[in-house]
Amino acid sequence: MLDPDDHARRRSARAEVRNPILSLPAFKALRALDPPVRALLVALLRDLQRDARVRAQHSWDRHKPPVAAYWAATGVCAGHAAKALRPERRRRGNALRMIVRQPGHADLIACDWADASLLYCRRREKSGLGASRFPEATVLLDDIPVGRLSYNGRIWPLIPWTPDVEPIYDNRQPCV
């Protein structure tokens, strides 16, 4: 006779039960992407997860449970998606590096979007050059371009600029 507890243990050990995102058809296509692209997606999803968790805590602190629940759920979904897409297990300290690359300057290593903007702005201030002479920079995750830094320190998507394009990171806005 089958032991019901044994069946429950075997079921909960299955990957698609532990991470429900794996059961979605679109994830089969996403998992077929090249490993560098998947690694980039994982890094961006982990960044989304961190931001969502900070916003959830901020909302709890301000007694806004519905908004906090939304951000908490967003963080959980981003984390599950990142785990489902990671190309291979990475050890701690082996995460993707965020690089600020600028013509005529050494690369800068940043820990997040805010740090990339801050490092670029410090270099700009130190140079004393104006907008027409100080070059824009590219933000890369492990040598994959993901954004560009404009003179004002904002990070923009790698698409042609139009007035309705939103920055990836706006250094004028508070993080929460």
Salt bridges, closest charged atoms under 4 A:
ASP6 OD2 - ARG10 NE 3.40
GLU16 OE2 - ARG14 NE 2.82
ASP47 OD1 - ARG50 NH2 3.46
GLU88 OE2 - ARG90 NE 3.92
ASP107 OD2 - ARG101 NH2 2.86
GLU125 OE2 - ARG124 NH2 2.78
GLU136 OE2 - ARG148 NH1 2.91
ASP143 OD1 - ARG101 NH2 3.16
ASP170 OD1 - ARG154 NE 3.11
ASP170 OD2 - ARG172 NH2 2.85
